[in-house]
Amino acid sequence: MIFESFPVGPLACNCTILGDEESREAIVIDPGDEVSRIAKRLSEQGLKLKQILVTHGHIDHVGGALKLRRLTGAPIFMNERDLAQLDMMEEQAGWLGIRAPETAPPDEGLAEGQVVGLEHYPALVLHTPGHTQGSICLHFAPLKLLIAGDTLFAGSIGRTDFPGGNFEQIMASLRTRVLALPDETRVLPGHGPLTTIGEEREGNPFLRGEAETS
């Protein structure tokens, strides 16, 4: 397996490349910016991009997706409930004082229970609304890994004060979807360092006392 995650863009979004050393196929998760850097890493590893997966429609996660699709031909996957976020791209760019990237509706959706990723490294889509209405996490069960987008961070959770955010929703998503995963599951948030479900269950001030529900 080839696994690389590195921060891109002014908000240091964690962009992830996961590749299969045998098939030389890859996925990219959250190509928010620095598309030339992402494409260079794919080329250096000899990987053909099969899917572009976007955890939610905020500019720092989706900003480079269309450019990467044009470079590679790979389809973009995103939950359709975040189409409204794409319609707000000019406004989102204004919050950061940057130029709005060109975006387009996804080629495919990312719905609860859908399986995406690579043949040997599949991911189950968990719909986790709250940060945005279309926020999703990707659970790579064989790898004991959760790509959490901006739903869960080390020691914190996603903001809910942007359009489409809802605190009660994100707490329900965390309680019923995320905390249902095994404690040893590694969590790669949309920003910041790796953590685990167990660490967050015990030490995250938002999650202490929250009951796990299967």
N, C-alpha and C positions, 0 to 999 in steps of 0.2 A: 504494500500500500504506500502511496505517496500522499502525504498530508502536510499541508502548509497553511498557516494562517498568519496574516500580517495586517497592520492597520493601514487604511487608505483614507485620503481626503482630510479636510480641515477638522472633522470631528473624530478622526481616528477610528472609523468603523472597521471591525474585524472582518476582512475578506478571507474566504477559505477556498483552497483548492484541494480536492480529493481525487486521486487518480488510482487506476488499476495498473499495476506494473506489467501484468500479462497482456491485457487487451489494449493497453495504452489509451484508454478512454478516461475522461475526467468530467467532473462537475465543478462549477464555481458557485459559491454561495455569497450573496451580498456584494456584488462588484460596484460599490458606491462611487468610486473615483479611481484615478491612476490606472486606466485601462491598458495603457501601453506596458506598464509594469506587470500587470496580470498576464497579458498576452505573451510577454517575454518569458515569464516563468513557465507557461504552458509549452512554449516552443523549446525552451532549454531542457525540459523534461521529456520532450517528444510525445506530448499528450494531445489527443483530439478531444475538443470540448463537445460534450453531448447535451448538457443541460445547464442553463443559468437559472439558479433558484434564488428567489428574493423573499426574505422573511417578512417584510412589510414595505409599504409604499413611501417611506420617508426618503428625502433626497440623498442622505448620506448612505443609504443602503441600495437604492435603485438607480442612482444618478448615472452610473456607467453602463447599465445593462444593455441599452439599445446600441451603444457604440460597440460593446463586446459582441453582441449578436451580429452586427454588420461585419465585424472582423472575422468571425468564426462560423457563422451560419447556425449556431446553436440556438434552440428556442428558449424563450424566457417563460418561466413559471412563476406565478404570483397569485395569491388569493384575490378573487374578483371583488371582494368587499372593500378592497383598498383602491379601486379605480378612482374613487373620489380624491384620494391623496395625489394621484397623478394629475388630476385636474387642477390641483392647488400648487403645482410645481413652481410657478412664478412667485407665489406667496411664500412658499418654503424657502426659496432662494433669497428672498428679501429678508427673511429672519437672519440669514447668515451673511448678507451683504455680498453675495456672489451671483454670478450669471447662472440662470436656470439651464440645466441640461435638457436636451431633447429627449423625450420619453414617448412610449407608445404602449397601448394595451398589451398585456401578456399574450403569448401564443397559447398557453395552457394555464388552467387554474391550479391552485394548491388547496385541496379540500380535505377536511377531516377524514382520516383513515386511508387516504391515497398513499400509494407506495411510489417513490421516486428514487433517483440516484442511479447507481451502477449495479450490474447483475450481482457482483460479489459483495457490494457494499450498499444494500438498499436502505432507504430511510422511510419511516412512517411519518406522515404529516399529522401534527397535532394542531388543531385550530385553537389559538389561545388569545381571543380578543381582549382588549383592555387598553393596551398601549395605542393600538389602532384597531378598527373593527376587523381588519383582515390579517392581523398578526398571526404568524404560525411559528411553531418550533419543528425541528426535524430530529427525530429520534433514530439514531443508528444503533439498534439494539445489539447486533453482534459486536460492535465496537465499544459498547457501553458508553455512548457519547450522545449528548444532546446539543444541537446547535440552537441556541435559545433566542436569537434575535435580540430585541430590546424588551422581552418579557421578564427576564431574570438576569441580574448581575451579581457579581461577588459582593455580598453585603447589602444589596439593594434590589429594587424592582424598577420596571420601566415607568417613565413619567406618564401621567394621564391628563395633563393640563393642556395638551394640544388638541385641535379639532379631531373628533373621533375617539378620544380617550375616555375611559370610564374606570374609576378606581374599583368599584364593586365588581365589575367584569374581570379586571385583571386579577383580583384576589380569588375569584371563583376559578379562573383558568389555572392559576398556580395551585390552588387547593385540589382541584379535581383532575387535572391533567399532568402537571409537572411534579408535584409531590407524590404522585402515584408511582413514580419511577424508583428503581432501587437506589439506595443511598450511595452505592459505589459509582453511579453514573457520573461521568465527567460532564461538566457544563461549560461550553464555550459561548459566552455572551456576545452580544453585538458590539460591545466596547469593553475594554479592560481585560483582566486576567482570567484564566481558567479557575473553576471551582468545582465542587461536587454537590450533588443533591443532599448528601448527608451533612456536609458543612453548612449549607444554606438552611437546612431544616433546623439545625441546632443554633446557628449563630446569626442568621439574617433577622434583623429586628422586625421586619414585616411578616416573617413566616413563623416565628416562634409561637407555639400554641395552636398553629393551624393543623387540623386533623387531616390525615391522608384519606382520600376516598378513591376507591378503585372504580 
